[in-house]
């Protein structure tokens, strides 16, 4: 934790919800430092993603007799949906293990979307993205249009 957050929280005697807001503000300013001429939209888009921890998503695939856990590389939230993103080396796109993981992730996203629809949540979508398609000028929307399921 940043020492400035601790100093401000202590000096102002912030309650936990207010301290959490200050911590979020610190995170936002680390990702999108306030400066003149900054692309705020692009910077804020970066805030809505994370790298899942092991076991965070109960997704399993079957390889032979084994039931193995699949951990997606990234999850992003934007435009009314949640995206499970799997960048992969272009020469591995047709690998049997990669395709088994993709199949399991697509099923998981469909189940999550069905559940979210019942409770007013966002739909889930999956994309297996070749590394050659990832570039500075490519947007999440563009990647999902081309590779999303």
Secondary structure as GFF3:
##gff-version 3
##sequence-region A 1 149
A	DSSP	alpha_helix	3	12	.	.	.	ID=ss1
A	DSSP	alpha_helix	16	31	.	.	.	ID=ss2
A	DSSP	alpha_helix	40	45	.	.	.	ID=ss3
A	DSSP	three_ten_helix	46	48	.	.	.	ID=ss4
A	DSSP	beta_strand	49	50	.	.	.	ID=ss5
A	DSSP	beta_strand	60	63	.	.	.	ID=ss6
A	DSSP	beta_strand	66	69	.	.	.	ID=ss7
A	DSSP	beta_strand	74	78	.	.	.	ID=ss8
A	DSSP	beta_strand	81	88	.	.	.	ID=ss9
A	DSSP	three_ten_helix	90	92	.	.	.	ID=ss10
A	DSSP	alpha_helix	96	118	.	.	.	ID=ss11
A	DSSP	beta_strand	123	130	.	.	.	ID=ss12
A	DSSP	three_ten_helix	131	133	.	.	.	ID=ss13
A	DSSP	alpha_helix	140	147	.	.	.	ID=ss14
###
